[in-house]
Amino acid sequence: MAESVVTHLLTKLTQFFENEVRHLTGGQEEALSVRGELERVRAFLRVADTLEESDDEVKVWVKQLRNIAYEMEDVLDEFSLILRHDHGVGFTGLISRMSCCIRNLKARYRITSEIKHINSRVKDICDGHRRLRHKFSRAQQDQSSTNTDNTWQDHRGNALLLDKTDLVGIERPKNELIGRLLKGALRREVISVVGMGGLGKTTLVKQVYEDPAVKKHFTIYAWITLSRSSKIEEHLKDMLDQIMRVIRKPVPPGANTMNSHWLKMIIKDLLQRRRYLIVLDDAWHINKWDAIKHALPNNGHGSRVIITTRNADLASTSCKEFSGLLKDMEPLDPAQSWKLFCQKTFQENSCPSHLEEICKYILRKCEGLPLAIVAISGVLATKDKQRIDEWDVVRRSLRAEIDGNDRLKNLKRVLSLSFSDLPYYLKSCFLHLSVFPERHLIERRRLTRLWVAEGFVERQEGKTLDEVAKEYFSELLNRSLIQVAETTTDGRVKLCRIHDFQREIITSKSRDQTFATITKEQTDMWPEKVRRLSLHNSLQAAQQNRSLSHLRSLYMFGVDRGFIDLVLGCDIKLLNVLDMQATPLSKFPVQVVDWYYLRYLSFRHTEIKTIPSSIGRLQNLETLDLKYTNVTRLPVEILKLRKLRHLLVYRYENISYLYNKYGFKALTDIGALQSLEKLCYIEASDERNDILMRELGKLTQLSRVGILKLRKEDGRALCSSIAKLTNLCALSVASVEDDEILDLQHLTSPPQLLQRIYLRGRLEMLPNWLATLNSLVKLHLRWSRLKDDPLVSLQNLPNLVHLELLQVYEGKNLCFKSKGFRKLRILGLDNFDELRSVEVEEGAMPCLEKLIIQRCKLLEKLPSGIEHLTKLKVLEFFDMPDELVKKFVQDEQDKDYQKIARIPEVYYGYWRDGGWDVQSIERSSEGNASPRHGTSMRSSEFPPCWK
């Protein structure tokens, strides 16, 4: 982790020498010396990180280096603050400058002295590096120590020796994999089993591998564990040895000295004429798969390769290359988890009733992870079943148990391996997840913006910082370290989370490495120099005597107003991140504008109404998040924030079951904010809109823009500006009134990266450029009132996944033509006043999974041809004619009733008293629809929400 901190400091030192070092009297040489020493040791820090866990001497050295880097960063930023002090103008400004000059001389002398002191300490620490060089050299030869790797292999071996009686929830996936091995295509196939550590991937595949039917089916079989520290030649020799044992022949002479090329040639020749099964267990990196795959011939005998991995990218790539099955390893369900827990904790007996509540709480923390359940059961099995206090101690102190209990060392090791394998730039990002509360659902876009603001994201040529941060997120996702909690309809990750036990481990690492301090109990203490502080729940004021002068990031979750005032009243002038989402704030905290280094400021979901003009002082601000606040205007001083990349000011109001959107009154000269990448939502109802529309064309970095209250006469100027926004991916435009025409025909060359478009307002005709957008995945049209059928133009969009149409067409019939909408998965039809029939031709919408029809009062029957939608999983009807609904709910003889019998989920409902009364249709065991009402629900947001 020190590598990330030192790299960040070196970047800051480079900027310092470019811009500010000339103002430093007497300290330039020392600052240069610090930079030189840190550059020399940086090459060894990656190795030091791997040794930190097991070597106390290295751990102390890394901690010293990390702390000195933090101190140097603070000194540089304090010096920059002195240079930027604003004295005002006139006589008052003159007096202020004279007074400040004396203070500055003292401050500069102090900072020069501190840099000299830091330089001396850095030299001492780097001398320590020279004393540790022999350890680093050994570690570089073998990135993971032999003892650690052997211990890890021993534990993997234990997984291979489990009795069947120790296994729970394995039969169904086992039978699925065996079926795939014994049946199917004669071509060679790969089965990749992917999931986080501890899910039982190795255990499952070993049960499949040892099955008698499997052994009988394949002529050759071999099990290769891809140790992270082993060379590819060792794996190939192991494979060759196993193959020769199976065919009962001696290993070819000289094999032990052959290079990888010759070993692969021999193996390929041996496998060429035989049906083989090769298991590659615990594959971490795609380079090992790339090295081994060429030894595995596609011989047309039904050969199979099974890979177990935590790396989703490796799993996906191997399946695409060889064709086959990607198997996501699922956690145990609650019933299976309870069975395994009781089996291990109470030796097949049931849980005593007085312990049940505690046990179920602990089991919830395991989240279906078999290794965690077995490990924690081993701890609890030693406790006195009559002493509830002993069990409650475990419940309250799981993190301490993971750190200190020998029975949980294997669990910690398994889960920590994924962290240890991360490159340094991802370690900071993953540790950062510890600042969020337990089981908190984290918005992906919020997370990646925070990573940028925290300084974790490194610049890459040709990419924005947000694009790089998104790649970081994808890599953590691919490594099974982050779990997807919710996706958007077009497949983007919306919410994510991490496993509870994984969170306990990174929270522990975060504390040990002084990365962040998380306080959720009154007794929790802040360290002397806390840099990131995450406050969970309301805390007492016992911490008020603690200094926060070194604080860089502040997060608040569930704290009360009094404590907010207490913390914000501290001296935190070096703050980079202030995230106060969903805190009980009603007024903008005035002291915030004095924190010059703020890069991220969020008051989302607060009651703030106004933003002071002094916000113009925050010259480094990159994200200003005022979503779901009461802010409707921004001061003109916001235009001084030339580094601002995300400006989010909007809220929704629910009227009936439609959502009205409100943004902020647009600033005419908004083109000054040329770093903007996301601008949502500006209200354009102004007599100077022609200037505003032209100003938007200056914001060439925009990837997303939202415009409300547009007038017809401004359409041409807006189209001219949109054509200049070549990076635009999402566009939302709403007219000033629903009857106002959106004049968007004038966009002759639309941005070709456009993926999502939301248009609200009347269209004289469908803009012809829409049909040219090959990247378009989501399209929402609302109140268009077209005379011509829009499906004719839209049906050939090659990547359209989600289409929502609300009062878009005034015709009586809609027809989805054969071979149209090839990738469409979600279709919503709403409030078509004249619509009487919908036809689906065979071959249309072959991928459709969800169909929503609502408020089409004249529709006489189900869409004809609905039986052609073979992948349809969900059908929803809301506020539809009673006669139509009764047919498919009650009349078993009706054709419509028979058509929906095969659809897994069917819902219908009506809007009453500010909410939806929703019914689902039950299915019989034979799969037929039941005339009885199924589950009843009450919701204000059950149908698609038009946002």
Secondary structure in CASP SS format (residue, H / E / C, confidence):
PFRMAT SS
TARGET T0000
AUTHOR 0000-0000-0000
METHOD secondary structure of the structure
MODEL  1
M C 1.00
A H 1.00
E H 1.00
S H 1.00
V H 1.00
V H 1.00
T H 1.00
H H 1.00
L H 1.00
L H 1.00
T H 1.00
K H 1.00
L H 1.00
T H 1.00
Q H 1.00
F H 1.00
F H 1.00
E H 1.00
N H 1.00
E C 1.00
V H 1.00
R H 1.00
H H 1.00
L C 1.00
T C 1.00
G C 1.00
G C 1.00
Q H 1.00
E H 1.00
E H 1.00
A H 1.00
L H 1.00
S H 1.00
V H 1.00
R H 1.00
G H 1.00
E H 1.00
L H 1.00
E H 1.00
R H 1.00
V H 1.00
R H 1.00
A H 1.00
F H 1.00
L H 1.00
R H 1.00
V H 1.00
A H 1.00
D H 1.00
T H 1.00
L H 1.00
E H 1.00
E C 1.00
S C 1.00
D C 1.00
D H 1.00
E H 1.00
V H 1.00
K H 1.00
V H 1.00
W H 1.00
V H 1.00
K H 1.00
Q H 1.00
L H 1.00
R H 1.00
N H 1.00
I H 1.00
A H 1.00
Y H 1.00
E H 1.00
M H 1.00
E H 1.00
D H 1.00
V H 1.00
L H 1.00
D H 1.00
E H 1.00
F H 1.00
S H 1.00
L H 1.00
I H 1.00
L H 1.00
R C 1.00
H C 1.00
D C 1.00
H C 1.00
G C 1.00
V C 1.00
G H 1.00
F H 1.00
T H 1.00
G H 1.00
L H 1.00
I H 1.00
S H 1.00
R H 1.00
M H 1.00
S H 1.00
C H 1.00
C H 1.00
I H 1.00
R H 1.00
N H 1.00
L H 1.00
K H 1.00
A H 1.00
R H 1.00
Y H 1.00
R H 1.00
I H 1.00
T H 1.00
S H 1.00
E H 1.00
I H 1.00
K H 1.00
H H 1.00
I H 1.00
N H 1.00
S H 1.00
R H 1.00
V H 1.00
K H 1.00
D H 1.00
I H 1.00
C H 1.00
D H 1.00
G H 1.00
H H 1.00
R H 1.00
R H 1.00
L C 1.00
R H 1.00
H H 1.00
K H 1.00
F H 1.00
S H 1.00
R H 1.00
A H 1.00
Q H 1.00
Q H 1.00
D C 1.00
Q C 1.00
S C 1.00
S C 1.00
T H 1.00
N H 1.00
T H 1.00
D H 1.00
N H 1.00
T H 1.00
W H 1.00
Q H 1.00
D H 1.00
H H 1.00
R H 1.00
G H 1.00
N H 1.00
A H 1.00
L H 1.00
L C 1.00
L C 1.00
D C 1.00
K H 1.00
T H 1.00
D H 1.00
L C 1.00
V C 1.00
G C 1.00
I C 1.00
E H 1.00
R H 1.00
P H 1.00
K H 1.00
N H 1.00
E H 1.00
L H 1.00
I H 1.00
G H 1.00
R H 1.00
L H 1.00
L H 1.00
K C 1.00
G C 1.00
A C 1.00
L C 1.00
R C 1.00
R C 1.00
E E 1.00
V E 1.00
I E 1.00
S E 1.00
V E 1.00
V E 1.00
G C 1.00
M C 1.00
G C 1.00
G C 1.00
L C 1.00
G C 1.00
K H 1.00
T H 1.00
T H 1.00
L H 1.00
V H 1.00
K H 1.00
Q H 1.00
V H 1.00
Y H 1.00
E C 1.00
D C 1.00
P H 1.00
A H 1.00
V H 1.00
K H 1.00
K H 1.00
H H 1.00
F C 1.00
T C 1.00
I E 1.00
Y E 1.00
A E 1.00
W E 1.00
I E 1.00
T E 1.00
L C 1.00
S C 1.00
R C 1.00
S C 1.00
S C 1.00
K C 1.00
I H 1.00
E H 1.00
E H 1.00
H H 1.00
L H 1.00
K H 1.00
D H 1.00
M H 1.00
L H 1.00
D H 1.00
Q H 1.00
I H 1.00
M H 1.00
R H 1.00
V H 1.00
I C 1.00
R C 1.00
K C 1.00
P C 1.00
V C 1.00
P C 1.00
P C 1.00
G C 1.00
A H 1.00
N H 1.00
T H 1.00
M C 1.00
N C 1.00
S H 1.00
H H 1.00
W H 1.00
L H 1.00
K H 1.00
M H 1.00
I H 1.00
I H 1.00
K H 1.00
D H 1.00
L H 1.00
L H 1.00
Q C 1.00
R C 1.00
R C 1.00
R C 1.00
Y E 1.00
L E 1.00
I E 1.00
V E 1.00
L E 1.00
D E 1.00
D E 1.00
A E 1.00
W C 1.00
H C 1.00
I H 1.00
N H 1.00
K H 1.00
W H 1.00
D H 1.00
A H 1.00
I H 1.00
K H 1.00
H H 1.00
A H 1.00
L C 1.00
P C 1.00
N C 1.00
N C 1.00
G C 1.00
H C 1.00
G C 1.00
S C 1.00
R E 1.00
V E 1.00
I E 1.00
I E 1.00
T E 1.00
T E 1.00
R C 1.00
N C 1.00
A H 1.00
D H 1.00
L H 1.00
A H 1.00
S H 1.00
T H 1.00
S H 1.00
C H 1.00
K H 1.00
E H 1.00
F H 1.00
S C 1.00
G E 1.00
L E 1.00
L E 1.00
K E 1.00
D E 1.00
M C 1.00
E C 1.00
P C 1.00
L C 1.00
D C 1.00
P H 1.00
A H 1.00
Q H 1.00
S H 1.00
W H 1.00
K H 1.00
L H 1.00
F H 1.00
C H 1.00
Q H 1.00
K H 1.00
T H 1.00
F C 1.00
Q C 1.00
E C 1.00
N C 1.00
S C 1.00
C C 1.00
P C 1.00
S H 1.00
H H 1.00
L H 1.00
E H 1.00
E H 1.00
I H 1.00
C H 1.00
K H 1.00
Y H 1.00
I H 1.00
L H 1.00
R H 1.00
K H 1.00
C H 1.00
E C 1.00
G C 1.00
L C 1.00
P H 1.00
L H 1.00
A H 1.00
I H 1.00
V H 1.00
A H 1.00
I H 1.00
S H 1.00
G H 1.00
V H 1.00
L H 1.00
A C 1.00
T C 1.00
K C 1.00
D C 1.00
K C 1.00
Q C 1.00
R C 1.00
I H 1.00
D H 1.00
E H 1.00
W H 1.00
D H 1.00
V H 1.00
V H 1.00
R H 1.00
R H 1.00
S C 1.00
L H 1.00
R H 1.00
A H 1.00
E H 1.00
I H 1.00
D H 1.00
G H 1.00
N C 1.00
D H 1.00
R H 1.00
L H 1.00
K H 1.00
N H 1.00
L H 1.00
K H 1.00
R H 1.00
V H 1.00
L H 1.00
S H 1.00
L H 1.00
S H 1.00
F H 1.00
S H 1.00
D C 1.00
L C 1.00
P C 1.00
Y H 1.00
Y H 1.00
L H 1.00
K H 1.00
S H 1.00
C H 1.00
F H 1.00
L H 1.00
H H 1.00
L H 1.00
S H 1.00
V H 1.00
F C 1.00
P C 1.00
E C 1.00
R C 1.00
H C 1.00
L C 1.00
I E 1.00
E E 1.00
R H 1.00
R H 1.00
R H 1.00
L H 1.00
T H 1.00
R H 1.00
L H 1.00
W H 1.00
V H 1.00
A H 1.00
E H 1.00
G C 1.00
F C 1.00
V C 1.00
E C 1.00
R C 1.00
Q C 1.00
E C 1.00
G C 1.00
K C 1.00
T C 1.00
L H 1.00
D H 1.00
E H 1.00
V H 1.00
A H 1.00
K H 1.00
E H 1.00
Y H 1.00
F H 1.00
S H 1.00
E H 1.00
L H 1.00
L H 1.00
N H 1.00
R C 1.00
S C 1.00
L C 1.00
I C 1.00
Q E 1.00
V E 1.00
A E 1.00
E E 1.00
T E 1.00
T C 1.00
T C 1.00
D C 1.00
G C 1.00
R C 1.00
V E 1.00
K E 1.00
L E 1.00
C E 1.00
R E 1.00
I C 1.00
H C 1.00
D H 1.00
F H 1.00
Q H 1.00
R H 1.00
E H 1.00
I H 1.00
I H 1.00
T H 1.00
S H 1.00
K H 1.00
S H 1.00
R H 1.00
D H 1.00
Q C 1.00
T C 1.00
F C 1.00
A C 1.00
T E 1.00
I E 1.00
T E 1.00
K C 1.00
E C 1.00
Q C 1.00
T C 1.00
D C 1.00
M C 1.00
W C 1.00
P C 1.00
E C 1.00
K C 1.00
V C 1.00
R C 1.00
R E 1.00
L E 1.00
S E 1.00
L E 1.00
H E 1.00
N C 1.00
S C 1.00
L C 1.00
Q C 1.00
A H 1.00
A H 1.00
Q H 1.00
Q C 1.00
N C 1.00
R C 1.00
S C 1.00
L C 1.00
S C 1.00
H C 1.00
L C 1.00
R C 1.00
S E 1.00
L E 1.00
Y E 1.00
M E 1.00
F E 1.00
G C 1.00
V C 1.00
D C 1.00
R H 1.00
G H 1.00
F H 1.00
I H 1.00
D H 1.00
L H 1.00
V H 1.00
L H 1.00
G C 1.00
C C 1.00
D C 1.00
I C 1.00
K C 1.00
L C 1.00
L C 1.00
N C 1.00
V E 1.00
L E 1.00
D E 1.00
M C 1.00
Q C 1.00
A C 1.00
T C 1.00
P C 1.00
L C 1.00
S C 1.00
K C 1.00
F C 1.00
P C 1.00
V H 1.00
Q H 1.00
V H 1.00
V H 1.00
D H 1.00
W C 1.00
Y C 1.00
Y C 1.00
L C 1.00
R C 1.00
Y E 1.00
L E 1.00
S E 1.00
F C 1.00
R C 1.00
H C 1.00
T C 1.00
E C 1.00
I C 1.00
K C 1.00
T C 1.00
I C 1.00
P C 1.00
S H 1.00
S H 1.00
I H 1.00
G H 1.00
R H 1.00
L C 1.00
Q C 1.00
N C 1.00
L C 1.00
E C 1.00
T E 1.00
L E 1.00
D E 1.00
L C 1.00
K C 1.00
Y C 1.00
T C 1.00
N C 1.00
V C 1.00
T C 1.00
R C 1.00
L C 1.00
P C 1.00
V H 1.00
E H 1.00
I H 1.00
L H 1.00
K H 1.00
L C 1.00
R C 1.00
K C 1.00
L C 1.00
R C 1.00
H E 1.00
L E 1.00
L E 1.00
V C 1.00
Y C 1.00
R E 1.00
Y E 1.00
E E 1.00
N E 1.00
I E 1.00
S C 1.00
Y C 1.00
L E 1.00
Y E 1.00
N E 1.00
K E 1.00
Y E 1.00
G C 1.00
F E 1.00
K E 1.00
A C 1.00
L C 1.00
T C 1.00
D C 1.00
I H 1.00
G H 1.00
A H 1.00
L C 1.00
Q C 1.00
S C 1.00
L C 1.00
E C 1.00
K E 1.00
L E 1.00
C E 1.00
Y E 1.00
I E 1.00
E E 1.00
A C 1.00
S C 1.00
D C 1.00
E C 1.00
R C 1.00
N H 1.00
D H 1.00
I H 1.00
L H 1.00
M H 1.00
R H 1.00
E H 1.00
L H 1.00
G C 1.00
K C 1.00
L C 1.00
T C 1.00
Q C 1.00
L C 1.00
S C 1.00
R E 1.00
V E 1.00
G E 1.00
I E 1.00
L E 1.00
K E 1.00
L E 1.00
R C 1.00
K H 1.00
E H 1.00
D H 1.00
G H 1.00
R H 1.00
A H 1.00
L H 1.00
C H 1.00
S H 1.00
S H 1.00
I H 1.00
A C 1.00
K C 1.00
L C 1.00
T C 1.00
N C 1.00
L C 1.00
C C 1.00
A E 1.00
L E 1.00
S E 1.00
V E 1.00
A E 1.00
S E 1.00
V C 1.00
E C 1.00
D C 1.00
D C 1.00
E C 1.00
I E 1.00
L C 1.00
D C 1.00
L C 1.00
Q C 1.00
H C 1.00
L C 1.00
T C 1.00
S C 1.00
P C 1.00
P C 1.00
Q C 1.00
L C 1.00
L C 1.00
Q C 1.00
R E 1.00
I E 1.00
Y E 1.00
L E 1.00
R E 1.00
G C 1.00
R E 1.00
L C 1.00
E C 1.00
M C 1.00
L C 1.00
P C 1.00
N H 1.00
W H 1.00
L H 1.00
A H 1.00
T H 1.00
L C 1.00
N C 1.00
S C 1.00
L C 1.00
V C 1.00
K E 1.00
L E 1.00
H E 1.00
L E 1.00
R E 1.00
W C 1.00
S C 1.00
R C 1.00
L E 1.00
K C 1.00
D C 1.00
D C 1.00
P C 1.00
L H 1.00
V H 1.00
S H 1.00
L H 1.00
Q C 1.00
N C 1.00
L C 1.00
P C 1.00
N C 1.00
L C 1.00
V C 1.00
H E 1.00
L E 1.00
E E 1.00
L E 1.00
L E 1.00
Q C 1.00
V C 1.00
Y E 1.00
E C 1.00
G C 1.00
K C 1.00
N E 1.00
L E 1.00
C E 1.00
F E 1.00
K C 1.00
S C 1.00
K C 1.00
G C 1.00
F C 1.00
R C 1.00
K C 1.00
L C 1.00
R C 1.00
I E 1.00
L E 1.00
G E 1.00
L E 1.00
D E 1.00
N C 1.00
F C 1.00
D C 1.00
E C 1.00
L C 1.00
R C 1.00
S E 1.00
V E 1.00
E E 1.00
V E 1.00
E C 1.00
E C 1.00
G C 1.00
A C 1.00
M C 1.00
P C 1.00
C C 1.00
L C 1.00
E C 1.00
K E 1.00
L E 1.00
I E 1.00
I E 1.00
Q E 1.00
R C 1.00
C C 1.00
K C 1.00
L C 1.00
L C 1.00
E C 1.00
K C 1.00
L C 1.00
P C 1.00
S E 1.00
G C 1.00
I H 1.00
E H 1.00
H H 1.00
L C 1.00
T C 1.00
K C 1.00
L C 1.00
K C 1.00
V E 1.00
L E 1.00
E E 1.00
F E 1.00
F E 1.00
D C 1.00
M C 1.00
P C 1.00
D H 1.00
E H 1.00
L H 1.00
V H 1.00
K H 1.00
K H 1.00
F H 1.00
V H 1.00
Q H 1.00
D C 1.00
E C 1.00
Q C 1.00
D C 1.00
K H 1.00
D H 1.00
Y H 1.00
Q H 1.00
K H 1.00
I C 1.00
A C 1.00
R C 1.00
I C 1.00
P C 1.00
E E 1.00
V E 1.00
Y E 1.00
Y E 1.00
G E 1.00
Y E 1.00
W E 1.00
R E 1.00
D C 1.00
G C 1.00
G E 1.00
W E 1.00
D E 1.00
V E 1.00
Q E 1.00
S E 1.00
I E 1.00
E E 1.00
R E 1.00
S C 1.00
S C 1.00
E C 1.00
G C 1.00
N C 1.00
A E 1.00
S E 1.00
P E 1.00
R E 1.00
H E 1.00
G E 1.00
T E 1.00
S E 1.00
M E 1.00
R E 1.00
S E 1.00
S C 1.00
E C 1.00
F C 1.00
P C 1.00
P C 1.00
C C 1.00
W C 1.00
K C 1.00
END
